[in-house]
Amino acid sequence: MDTRHEEEVWITGIGLVSSLGEGCEEHWHHLGNGKCREPVIDAQSFAPYAVHPLVEVDFSSQIPKRGDLRQMGPWQRLGTYTAGLALSDAGIAGDHTYLDKMDMIIAADGGERDMEVDGKILEDIGKRNDPEVFLNETLSTELRPTLFLSQLPNLMSGNISIVHKVCGSSRTFMGEEMAGVSAAQIAVQKIRHGQSELCLIGGAYSAERDDMQFMFELGKCLWPGEFEPLWERKTKGGGIVNGSVGAFLVLESRSHALNRGATAYARLTEVLSDRCNRAPGKATANAEKQIDALNGRLEPGPLAVLSGACGAEPATGEERAFLEGLSEKGFEVSARAVSTMLGHAVEAQFPAGLALAAIAASKKHFFEPFGPSDFEKPLTGNPERILVTSWGHWRGEGMALVESVQQPATHMAGE
């Protein structure tokens, strides 16, 4: 393929909200700036399981109409709000010159469930001799169509279009962590090959939901008991601590950004993905192929890594072993487990990792270690290249390369 005319993909806007705060500077204050502060944990609301709770947010500042707010569930509010932050940060909020042609790719889950109905079904189905008949009857009489329709995953993109007037093409991915990887990967390909100039990508995850805690517990994925940093959980079997996160990015071609006078946080050079049945060694083989595909971009030596590892085993242990094994290729890995500080954000995990990588690249300094593990070594110097990984808790392996941008600008986008 002739790649001479491929466009660079720049990250020109970031919207990021988590337990640590709102915006790039708040996250830099907590995670960099010479010292990493303690994660924010709620150990009581879902005991014995902890969550990273969302910081207090004034949703009306980005979603001014009460009617719009009323019909959205928490995760849709968070996503729509964070998308607005990204648009404002990129300097295109309210500007129809750009919004009318802006494409959108969203990573979404299935929306909130009606826990009262679910609880009633689980309580009564075991008492019946005809469980199939009972289930069908209950769903036909108890499931409210208006609730179901208001939580369809592609309505997050619909709400972003309505509230923020993003009117280009729209695409929604479902599929847990890999939805976020796919959203970024498709956007990069579209911009690189001239099919799009300007794209909004991202997702949101509301961890403070009984139904999500319930589903992860059914899968025996959650970390019980007192909070520990992610890498430290393996000795006790591992486990996920979920976190509420909204993460959106404005991606655009270099030429488009320069034409409108925009500056970039960083360049999103490549996004790679694969999946396997997670037989021993299969995920590692996928990651090895991805590293090899970056040959020429990554040079041996210090390597900053923002890992999207969730904490569940054996996936997290295998990812760590893979990253440690990069020393055989000449890399001196300095990894940071995003989940230690933000919690695991499922669909929003990969966009959050990209956002943090772009912030670090723009600040010309990597984040301080997130935990006591000897794996999270300090990194000296300017992290010109940051590797972002995402291994799903069940399926899917993703990787991205974020690089510093050389541009005629002395300030960070959004300042």
C-alpha positions as a Markdown table, in Angstrom:
| # | Residue | x | y | z |
|---|---|---|---|---|
| 1 | Met | 0.0 | 0.0 | 0.0 |
| 2 | Asp | 1.2 | 3.5 | -0.9 |
| 3 | Thr | 1.5 | 5.3 | 2.5 |
| 4 | Arg | 3.1 | 8.5 | 1.2 |
| 5 | His | 0.0 | 10.6 | 1.6 |
| 6 | Glu | -1.3 | 9.1 | 4.9 |
| 7 | Glu | -2.3 | 11.7 | 7.4 |
| 8 | Glu | -0.9 | 12.0 | 10.9 |
| 9 | Val | -3.6 | 11.7 | 13.6 |
| 10 | Trp | -3.4 | 14.3 | 16.3 |
| 11 | Ile | -5.2 | 14.4 | 19.6 |
| 12 | Thr | -6.4 | 18.0 | 19.9 |
| 13 | Gly | -9.0 | 17.8 | 22.6 |
| 14 | Ile | -9.4 | 15.7 | 25.8 |
| 15 | Gly | -12.4 | 15.3 | 28.1 |
| 16 | Leu | -11.6 | 13.2 | 31.2 |
| 17 | Val | -13.6 | 12.8 | 34.4 |
| 18 | Ser | -12.9 | 10.2 | 37.1 |
| 19 | Ser | -12.7 | 9.8 | 40.9 |
| 20 | Leu | -9.6 | 12.1 | 40.8 |
| 21 | Gly | -11.4 | 15.1 | 39.3 |
| 22 | Glu | -12.3 | 16.7 | 36.0 |
| 23 | Gly | -10.0 | 17.7 | 33.2 |
| 24 | Cys | -6.3 | 17.3 | 32.3 |
| 25 | Glu | -4.8 | 19.6 | 34.9 |
| 26 | Glu | -6.7 | 17.8 | 37.8 |
| 27 | His | -5.4 | 14.5 | 36.6 |
| 28 | Trp | -1.9 | 15.8 | 36.2 |
| 29 | His | -2.1 | 17.2 | 39.7 |
| 30 | His | -3.0 | 13.8 | 41.1 |
| 31 | Leu | -0.8 | 11.6 | 39.0 |
| 32 | Gly | 2.3 | 13.6 | 38.0 |
| 33 | Asn | 3.8 | 16.9 | 39.0 |
| 34 | Gly | 6.4 | 15.2 | 41.1 |
| 35 | Lys | 4.2 | 13.0 | 43.3 |
| 36 | Cys | 1.4 | 10.5 | 42.8 |
| 37 | Arg | -1.4 | 11.0 | 45.3 |
| 38 | Glu | -3.6 | 8.4 | 46.9 |
| 39 | Pro | -6.5 | 6.9 | 44.9 |
| 40 | Val | -10.0 | 7.8 | 45.8 |
| 41 | Ile | -11.9 | 4.8 | 47.1 |
| 42 | Asp | -15.4 | 4.1 | 48.3 |
| 43 | Ala | -15.1 | 0.9 | 50.4 |
| 44 | Gln | -18.6 | 1.1 | 52.0 |
| 45 | Ser | -21.3 | 1.4 | 49.4 |
| 46 | Phe | -20.8 | -2.0 | 47.8 |
| 47 | Ala | -18.9 | -3.8 | 50.6 |
| 48 | Pro | -17.0 | -6.0 | 50.6 |
| 49 | Tyr | -16.2 | -4.6 | 47.1 |
| 50 | Ala | -14.7 | -1.2 | 46.6 |
| 51 | Val | -15.2 | 1.3 | 43.8 |
| 52 | His | -13.5 | 4.4 | 42.6 |
| 53 | Pro | -16.5 | 6.9 | 42.8 |
| 54 | Leu | -17.1 | 9.7 | 40.3 |
| 55 | Val | -16.1 | 13.1 | 41.5 |
| 56 | Glu | -19.0 | 15.5 | 42.0 |
| 57 | Val | -20.1 | 16.8 | 38.6 |
| 58 | Asp | -22.4 | 19.7 | 37.6 |
| 59 | Phe | -23.8 | 18.0 | 34.6 |
| 60 | Ser | -25.9 | 21.0 | 33.7 |
| 61 | Ser | -22.8 | 22.9 | 32.7 |
| 62 | Gln | -22.5 | 20.7 | 29.6 |
| 63 | Ile | -26.2 | 19.4 | 29.4 |
| 64 | Pro | -28.2 | 22.6 | 30.0 |
| 65 | Lys | -31.7 | 21.3 | 29.3 |
| 66 | Arg | -33.4 | 19.5 | 32.2 |
| 67 | Gly | -35.4 | 17.3 | 29.9 |
| 68 | Asp | -32.2 | 16.0 | 28.3 |
| 69 | Leu | -30.8 | 15.2 | 31.8 |
| 70 | Arg | -33.9 | 13.5 | 32.9 |
| 71 | Gln | -34.1 | 11.0 | 30.2 |
| 72 | Met | -30.4 | 9.9 | 30.5 |
| 73 | Gly | -29.1 | 7.3 | 32.9 |
| 74 | Pro | -25.9 | 8.0 | 34.8 |
| 75 | Trp | -23.5 | 6.5 | 32.2 |
| 76 | Gln | -25.2 | 8.5 | 29.4 |
| 77 | Arg | -24.9 | 11.7 | 31.4 |
| 78 | Leu | -21.3 | 11.1 | 32.1 |
| 79 | Gly | -20.5 | 10.3 | 28.5 |
| 80 | Thr | -22.4 | 13.3 | 27.1 |
| 81 | Tyr | -20.9 | 15.6 | 29.6 |
| 82 | Thr | -17.3 | 14.3 | 29.0 |
| 83 | Ala | -17.8 | 14.6 | 25.2 |
| 84 | Gly | -18.7 | 18.2 | 25.8 |
| 85 | Leu | -15.5 | 18.8 | 27.7 |
| 86 | Ala | -13.4 | 17.3 | 24.9 |
| 87 | Leu | -15.2 | 19.5 | 22.3 |
| 88 | Ser | -14.6 | 22.6 | 24.4 |
| 89 | Asp | -11.0 | 21.6 | 25.0 |
| 90 | Ala | -10.4 | 21.3 | 21.2 |
| 91 | Gly | -12.0 | 24.7 | 20.6 |
| 92 | Ile | -14.8 | 23.5 | 18.5 |
| 93 | Ala | -17.8 | 23.5 | 20.9 |
| 94 | Gly | -20.7 | 25.3 | 19.3 |
| 95 | Asp | -18.9 | 25.8 | 16.0 |
| 96 | His | -21.0 | 24.3 | 13.3 |
| 97 | Thr | -18.3 | 24.8 | 10.7 |
| 98 | Tyr | -16.6 | 21.7 | 12.4 |
| 99 | Leu | -19.5 | 20.0 | 14.2 |
| 100 | Asp | -21.5 | 19.5 | 11.0 |
| 101 | Lys | -18.8 | 17.3 | 9.5 |
| 102 | Met | -17.4 | 15.7 | 12.7 |
| 103 | Asp | -17.6 | 11.9 | 12.9 |
| 104 | Met | -18.3 | 10.1 | 16.1 |
| 105 | Ile | -17.3 | 6.6 | 17.3 |
| 106 | Ile | -18.5 | 5.6 | 20.7 |
| 107 | Ala | -17.7 | 2.7 | 23.1 |
| 108 | Ala | -20.8 | 1.9 | 25.1 |
| 109 | Asp | -22.2 | -0.8 | 27.4 |
| 110 | Gly | -25.8 | -2.0 | 27.5 |
| 111 | Gly | -27.2 | 0.6 | 29.9 |
| 112 | Glu | -28.7 | 0.3 | 33.3 |
| 113 | Arg | -30.9 | -2.7 | 34.2 |
| 114 | Asp | -34.0 | -2.7 | 36.3 |
| 115 | Met | -32.6 | -4.3 | 39.4 |
| 116 | Glu | -36.0 | -4.8 | 41.0 |
| 117 | Val | -37.2 | -6.9 | 38.1 |
| 118 | Asp | -33.9 | -8.8 | 38.0 |
| 119 | Gly | -34.1 | -9.5 | 41.8 |
| 120 | Lys | -37.7 | -10.7 | 41.5 |
| 121 | Ile | -36.8 | -13.1 | 38.7 |
| 122 | Leu | -33.9 | -14.5 | 40.6 |
| 123 | Glu | -35.9 | -14.8 | 43.8 |
| 124 | Asp | -38.9 | -16.6 | 42.2 |
| 125 | Ile | -37.6 | -18.6 | 39.3 |
| 126 | Gly | -36.2 | -21.4 | 41.5 |
| 127 | Lys | -39.7 | -21.9 | 43.1 |
| 128 | Arg | -41.3 | -22.7 | 39.8 |
| 129 | Asn | -41.6 | -26.0 | 38.0 |
| 130 | Asp | -41.9 | -24.1 | 34.7 |
| 131 | Pro | -39.0 | -21.6 | 34.8 |
| 132 | Glu | -39.1 | -20.9 | 31.1 |
| 133 | Val | -42.7 | -20.0 | 31.1 |
| 134 | Phe | -42.3 | -17.9 | 34.3 |
| 135 | Leu | -39.4 | -16.0 | 32.7 |
| 136 | Asn | -41.3 | -15.1 | 29.6 |
| 137 | Glu | -44.3 | -14.0 | 31.5 |
| 138 | Thr | -42.3 | -11.8 | 33.8 |
| 139 | Leu | -40.4 | -10.2 | 31.1 |
| 140 | Ser | -43.6 | -9.4 | 29.1 |
| 141 | Thr | -45.3 | -7.8 | 32.1 |
| 142 | Glu | -42.5 | -6.3 | 34.2 |
| 143 | Leu | -40.0 | -5.0 | 31.6 |
| 144 | Arg | -40.9 | -1.4 | 30.8 |
| 145 | Pro | -40.2 | -0.7 | 27.1 |
| 146 | Thr | -39.6 | 3.0 | 27.8 |
| 147 | Leu | -36.8 | 2.0 | 30.3 |
| 148 | Phe | -35.2 | -0.4 | 27.8 |
| 149 | Leu | -35.4 | 2.1 | 24.9 |
| 150 | Ser | -33.9 | 4.9 | 26.9 |
| 151 | Gln | -30.8 | 2.8 | 27.6 |
| 152 | Leu | -30.0 | 1.5 | 24.2 |
| 153 | Pro | -26.2 | 1.8 | 23.8 |
| 154 | Asn | -26.3 | 3.8 | 20.6 |
| 155 | Leu | -28.4 | 6.5 | 22.3 |
| 156 | Met | -25.2 | 7.9 | 23.9 |
| 157 | Ser | -24.1 | 9.0 | 20.5 |
| 158 | Gly | -27.7 | 10.2 | 19.9 |
| 159 | Asn | -27.6 | 12.3 | 23.0 |
| 160 | Ile | -24.2 | 13.7 | 22.1 |
| 161 | Ser | -25.6 | 14.7 | 18.7 |
| 162 | Ile | -28.6 | 16.3 | 20.2 |
| 163 | Val | -26.8 | 18.2 | 23.0 |
| 164 | His | -23.6 | 19.1 | 21.3 |
| 165 | Lys | -24.7 | 19.1 | 17.7 |
| 166 | Val | -22.1 | 16.6 | 16.4 |
| 167 | Cys | -23.7 | 15.8 | 13.1 |
| 168 | Gly | -21.3 | 13.7 | 11.0 |
| 169 | Ser | -21.4 | 9.9 | 10.8 |
| 170 | Ser | -22.0 | 7.9 | 14.0 |
| 171 | Arg | -20.9 | 4.5 | 15.0 |
| 172 | Thr | -21.3 | 2.6 | 18.3 |
| 173 | Phe | -19.2 | -0.4 | 19.5 |
| 174 | Met | -20.2 | -2.8 | 22.2 |
| 175 | Gly | -17.9 | -5.4 | 23.6 |
| 176 | Glu | -16.5 | -4.5 | 26.9 |
| 177 | Glu | -12.8 | -3.3 | 26.8 |
| 178 | Met | -12.4 | -4.0 | 23.1 |
| 179 | Ala | -15.2 | -1.5 | 22.3 |
| 180 | Gly | -12.8 | 1.3 | 23.3 |
| 181 | Val | -9.9 | -0.1 | 21.4 |
| 182 | Ser | -12.1 | -0.5 | 18.2 |
| 183 | Ala | -13.4 | 3.0 | 18.5 |
| 184 | Ala | -9.9 | 4.4 | 18.5 |
| 185 | Gln | -8.6 | 2.0 | 15.8 |
| 186 | Ile | -11.4 | 2.8 | 13.3 |
| 187 | Ala | -11.0 | 6.5 | 13.9 |
| 188 | Val | -7.3 | 6.4 | 13.2 |
| 189 | Gln | -7.8 | 4.4 | 10.1 |
| 190 | Lys | -10.5 | 6.8 | 8.8 |
| 191 | Ile | -8.3 | 9.9 | 9.4 |
| 192 | Arg | -5.1 | 8.3 | 8.1 |
| 193 | His | -6.7 | 7.3 | 4.8 |
| 194 | Gly | -8.6 | 10.5 | 4.2 |
| 195 | Gln | -12.1 | 9.3 | 5.0 |
| 196 | Ser | -12.4 | 11.7 | 7.9 |
| 197 | Glu | -10.7 | 14.9 | 9.1 |
| 198 | Leu | -12.2 | 15.3 | 12.5 |
| 199 | Cys | -13.5 | 12.6 | 14.9 |
| 200 | Leu | -14.9 | 12.4 | 18.4 |
| 201 | Ile | -14.2 | 9.1 | 20.2 |
| 202 | Gly | -14.6 | 7.8 | 23.7 |
| 203 | Gly | -16.9 | 6.2 | 26.2 |
| 204 | Ala | -18.1 | 6.3 | 29.8 |
| 205 | Tyr | -18.6 | 3.7 | 32.6 |
| 206 | Ser | -20.6 | 4.1 | 35.7 |
| 207 | Ala | -19.1 | 1.8 | 38.3 |
| 208 | Glu | -21.6 | 2.8 | 41.1 |
| 209 | Arg | -24.3 | 0.5 | 39.9 |
| 210 | Asp | -25.6 | -2.6 | 41.7 |
| 211 | Asp | -26.2 | -4.4 | 38.3 |
| 212 | Met | -22.5 | -4.0 | 37.2 |
| 213 | Gln | -21.1 | -5.1 | 40.5 |
| 214 | Phe | -23.6 | -8.0 | 40.4 |
| 215 | Met | -22.5 | -9.1 | 36.9 |
| 216 | Phe | -18.8 | -8.9 | 37.7 |
| 217 | Glu | -19.3 | -10.8 | 40.9 |
| 218 | Leu | -21.2 | -13.6 | 39.0 |
| 219 | Gly | -18.1 | -13.9 | 36.9 |
| 220 | Lys | -15.9 | -14.1 | 40.1 |
| 221 | Cys | -13.9 | -11.1 | 38.8 |
| 222 | Leu | -14.2 | -8.6 | 41.7 |
| 223 | Trp | -11.5 | -7.9 | 44.3 |
| 224 | Pro | -12.9 | -8.4 | 47.8 |
| 225 | Gly | -11.7 | -6.7 | 51.0 |
| 226 | Glu | -9.3 | -3.9 | 51.6 |
| 227 | Phe | -8.0 | -2.1 | 48.5 |
| 228 | Glu | -4.6 | -2.9 | 47.2 |
| 229 | Pro | -2.8 | -1.5 | 44.1 |
| 230 | Leu | -3.4 | -3.6 | 41.0 |
| 231 | Trp | -0.1 | -5.4 | 40.7 |
| 232 | Glu | -0.2 | -6.4 | 44.3 |
| 233 | Arg | -3.5 | -8.3 | 44.0 |
| 234 | Lys | -2.0 | -11.4 | 42.1 |
| 235 | Thr | -0.7 | -13.1 | 45.3 |
| 236 | Lys | -4.3 | -13.3 | 46.6 |
| 237 | Gly | -5.9 | -14.4 | 43.3 |
| 238 | Gly | -6.4 | -11.0 | 41.7 |
| 239 | Gly | -9.6 | -9.1 | 41.1 |
| 240 | Ile | -11.2 | -6.0 | 39.6 |
| 241 | Val | -12.0 | -2.7 | 41.4 |
| 242 | Asn | -14.3 | -0.8 | 39.1 |
| 243 | Gly | -14.1 | 2.9 | 38.6 |
| 244 | Ser | -16.5 | 5.5 | 37.2 |
| 245 | Val | -14.7 | 7.2 | 34.3 |
| 246 | Gly | -15.7 | 9.3 | 31.3 |
| 247 | Ala | -13.0 | 9.7 | 28.6 |
| 248 | Phe | -13.4 | 11.3 | 25.2 |
| 249 | Leu | -10.8 | 12.6 | 22.7 |
| 250 | Val | -11.0 | 14.8 | 19.6 |
| 251 | Leu | -8.9 | 13.2 | 16.9 |
| 252 | Glu | -8.1 | 15.1 | 13.7 |
| 253 | Ser | -5.7 | 15.1 | 10.8 |
| 254 | Arg | -2.6 | 17.1 | 11.1 |
| 255 | Ser | -3.5 | 19.2 | 8.1 |
| 256 | His | -7.0 | 19.9 | 9.4 |
| 257 | Ala | -5.6 | 20.9 | 12.8 |
| 258 | Leu | -3.0 | 23.3 | 11.4 |
| 259 | Asn | -5.6 | 24.8 | 9.0 |
| 260 | Arg | -7.8 | 25.8 | 11.9 |
| 261 | Gly | -4.8 | 26.9 | 14.1 |
| 262 | Ala | -5.2 | 24.1 | 16.6 |
| 263 | Thr | -2.4 | 22.6 | 18.7 |
| 264 | Ala | -2.1 | 19.0 | 19.7 |
| 265 | Tyr | -1.4 | 17.1 | 22.9 |
| 266 | Ala | 0.2 | 14.3 | 21.0 |
| 267 | Arg | 0.1 | 12.1 | 17.9 |
| 268 | Leu | -1.8 | 8.8 | 18.0 |
| 269 | Thr | 0.5 | 6.9 | 15.7 |
| 270 | Glu | -1.0 | 3.4 | 15.7 |
| 271 | Val | -3.8 | 1.4 | 17.3 |
| 272 | Leu | -3.7 | -2.4 | 17.1 |
| 273 | Ser | -6.1 | -5.1 | 18.3 |
| 274 | Asp | -6.7 | -8.9 | 18.2 |
| 275 | Arg | -8.5 | -11.5 | 20.2 |
| 276 | Cys | -8.2 | -15.1 | 21.1 |
| 277 | Asn | -9.8 | -17.8 | 23.3 |
| 278 | Arg | -7.3 | -17.0 | 26.1 |
| 279 | Ala | -5.7 | -20.5 | 26.0 |
| 280 | Pro | -2.3 | -20.2 | 27.9 |
| 281 | Gly | 0.1 | -18.0 | 25.8 |
| 282 | Lys | -2.4 | -17.0 | 23.2 |
| 283 | Ala | -2.9 | -13.4 | 24.5 |
| 284 | Thr | 0.9 | -13.0 | 24.8 |
| 285 | Ala | 1.3 | -14.2 | 21.2 |
| 286 | Asn | -1.1 | -11.5 | 20.1 |
| 287 | Ala | 0.8 | -8.8 | 22.0 |
| 288 | Glu | 4.1 | -10.0 | 20.6 |
| 289 | Lys | 2.7 | -9.6 | 17.1 |
| 290 | Gln | 1.6 | -6.1 | 18.0 |
| 291 | Ile | 5.0 | -5.1 | 19.3 |
| 292 | Asp | 6.6 | -6.5 | 16.2 |
| 293 | Ala | 4.2 | -4.4 | 14.1 |
| 294 | Leu | 5.5 | -1.3 | 15.8 |
| 295 | Asn | 9.1 | -2.1 | 14.7 |
| 296 | Gly | 10.7 | 1.0 | 13.5 |
| 297 | Arg | 8.7 | 3.2 | 15.8 |
| 298 | Leu | 9.9 | 1.8 | 19.1 |
| 299 | Glu | 13.6 | 1.8 | 19.7 |
| 300 | Pro | 15.3 | -0.2 | 22.5 |
| 301 | Gly | 15.8 | 1.7 | 25.7 |
| 302 | Pro | 13.4 | 3.3 | 28.3 |
| 303 | Leu | 9.8 | 2.6 | 27.5 |
| 304 | Ala | 6.9 | 4.3 | 29.2 |
| 305 | Val | 3.8 | 2.0 | 29.4 |
| 306 | Leu | 0.2 | 2.9 | 30.6 |
| 307 | Ser | -1.3 | -0.5 | 31.2 |
| 308 | Gly | -5.1 | -1.0 | 31.1 |
| 309 | Ala | -4.8 | -4.3 | 33.0 |
| 310 | Cys | -8.0 | -4.9 | 35.0 |
| 311 | Gly | -6.7 | -6.9 | 37.9 |
| 312 | Ala | -8.5 | -10.2 | 37.1 |
| 313 | Glu | -6.4 | -13.3 | 36.7 |
| 314 | Pro | -4.9 | -14.9 | 34.7 |
| 315 | Ala | -5.1 | -12.0 | 32.2 |
| 316 | Thr | -3.3 | -9.4 | 34.4 |
| 317 | Gly | -0.5 | -11.8 | 35.4 |
| 318 | Glu | 0.1 | -12.7 | 31.8 |
| 319 | Glu | 0.2 | -9.1 | 30.6 |
| 320 | Arg | 2.7 | -8.2 | 33.3 |
| 321 | Ala | 4.9 | -11.2 | 32.3 |
| 322 | Phe | 4.7 | -10.0 | 28.7 |
| 323 | Leu | 5.7 | -6.5 | 29.6 |
| 324 | Glu | 8.6 | -7.8 | 31.8 |
| 325 | Gly | 9.7 | -10.0 | 28.9 |
| 326 | Leu | 10.2 | -6.9 | 26.7 |
| 327 | Ser | 13.6 | -6.6 | 28.4 |
| 328 | Glu | 14.7 | -9.4 | 26.1 |
| 329 | Lys | 14.1 | -7.0 | 23.2 |
| 330 | Gly | 16.1 | -4.3 | 24.8 |
| 331 | Phe | 13.3 | -2.3 | 26.4 |
| 332 | Glu | 13.5 | -0.9 | 29.9 |
| 333 | Val | 9.8 | -0.9 | 30.8 |
| 334 | Ser | 8.4 | 1.6 | 33.3 |
| 335 | Ala | 4.7 | 0.6 | 33.6 |
| 336 | Arg | 1.8 | 2.3 | 35.3 |
| 337 | Ala | -1.4 | 0.5 | 36.0 |
| 338 | Val | -4.2 | 2.9 | 35.2 |
| 339 | Ser | -6.7 | 0.8 | 37.2 |
| 340 | Thr | -4.8 | 1.4 | 40.4 |
| 341 | Met | -5.7 | 5.1 | 40.3 |
| 342 | Leu | -8.9 | 5.3 | 38.2 |
| 343 | Gly | -10.3 | 1.9 | 38.7 |
| 344 | His | -11.3 | -0.4 | 35.9 |
| 345 | Ala | -13.5 | 1.5 | 33.5 |
| 346 | Val | -14.3 | -1.3 | 31.0 |
| 347 | Glu | -15.4 | 0.4 | 27.7 |
| 348 | Ala | -13.8 | 3.7 | 28.8 |
| 349 | Gln | -10.5 | 2.1 | 29.9 |
| 350 | Phe | -8.6 | 2.4 | 26.6 |
| 351 | Pro | -9.8 | 6.0 | 25.9 |
| 352 | Ala | -8.7 | 6.9 | 29.4 |
| 353 | Gly | -5.3 | 5.4 | 28.8 |
| 354 | Leu | -4.9 | 7.3 | 25.6 |
| 355 | Ala | -6.0 | 10.5 | 27.3 |
| 356 | Leu | -3.4 | 10.1 | 30.1 |
| 357 | Ala | -0.7 | 9.2 | 27.6 |
| 358 | Ala | -1.5 | 12.4 | 25.6 |
| 359 | Ile | -1.3 | 14.5 | 28.8 |
| 360 | Ala | 2.1 | 13.0 | 29.8 |
| 361 | Ala | 3.4 | 13.5 | 26.3 |
| 362 | Ser | 2.3 | 17.2 | 26.3 |
| 363 | Lys | 3.9 | 17.7 | 29.7 |
| 364 | Lys | 7.1 | 16.0 | 28.6 |
| 365 | His | 7.2 | 14.0 | 31.8 |
| 366 | Phe | 5.8 | 10.6 | 32.7 |
| 367 | Phe | 3.6 | 10.0 | 35.7 |
| 368 | Glu | 5.1 | 9.1 | 39.0 |
| 369 | Pro | 4.7 | 5.4 | 40.1 |
| 370 | Phe | 1.1 | 4.6 | 40.9 |
| 371 | Gly | 2.0 | 1.9 | 43.5 |
| 372 | Pro | 4.8 | 0.3 | 45.5 |
| 373 | Ser | 5.5 | -2.4 | 43.0 |
| 374 | Asp | 9.0 | -2.6 | 41.8 |
| 375 | Phe | 7.5 | -3.0 | 38.3 |
| 376 | Glu | 6.5 | 0.7 | 38.4 |
| 377 | Lys | 9.9 | 2.1 | 38.0 |
| 378 | Pro | 10.5 | 5.9 | 37.7 |
| 379 | Leu | 11.2 | 7.1 | 34.2 |
| 380 | Thr | 13.6 | 9.9 | 33.7 |
| 381 | Gly | 13.5 | 12.3 | 30.7 |
| 382 | Asn | 10.9 | 13.2 | 28.2 |
| 383 | Pro | 8.6 | 10.2 | 27.3 |
| 384 | Glu | 8.5 | 10.9 | 23.6 |
| 385 | Arg | 6.7 | 7.6 | 23.0 |
| 386 | Ile | 4.2 | 6.0 | 25.3 |
| 387 | Leu | 2.7 | 2.5 | 24.9 |
| 388 | Val | -0.9 | 2.1 | 25.9 |
| 389 | Thr | -2.2 | -1.4 | 26.4 |
| 390 | Ser | -5.6 | -2.9 | 27.1 |
| 391 | Trp | -6.2 | -6.6 | 27.8 |
| 392 | Gly | -9.9 | -7.3 | 28.3 |
| 393 | His | -10.8 | -9.2 | 31.5 |
| 394 | Trp | -12.3 | -12.0 | 29.3 |
| 395 | Arg | -11.3 | -11.3 | 25.6 |
| 396 | Gly | -9.3 | -9.0 | 23.5 |
| 397 | Glu | -5.8 | -7.5 | 23.4 |
| 398 | Gly | -5.2 | -3.9 | 22.3 |
| 399 | Met | -2.2 | -1.7 | 22.0 |
| 400 | Ala | -1.6 | 1.9 | 20.9 |
| 401 | Leu | 1.5 | 4.1 | 20.4 |
| 402 | Val | 1.2 | 7.8 | 21.5 |
| 403 | Glu | 4.0 | 10.1 | 20.5 |
| 404 | Ser | 5.1 | 13.7 | 21.1 |
| 405 | Val | 4.3 | 16.2 | 18.4 |
| 406 | Gln | 6.7 | 18.7 | 17.0 |
| 407 | Gln | 4.7 | 21.8 | 16.2 |
| 408 | Pro | 5.1 | 25.6 | 16.1 |
| 409 | Ala | 3.3 | 26.0 | 19.4 |
| 410 | Thr | 4.6 | 26.5 | 23.0 |
| 411 | His | 1.4 | 25.7 | 24.9 |
| 412 | Met | -0.8 | 22.7 | 25.4 |
| 413 | Ala | -4.1 | 22.4 | 23.6 |
| 414 | Gly | -6.9 | 23.9 | 25.6 |
| 415 | Glu | -4.7 | 26.3 | 27.6 |
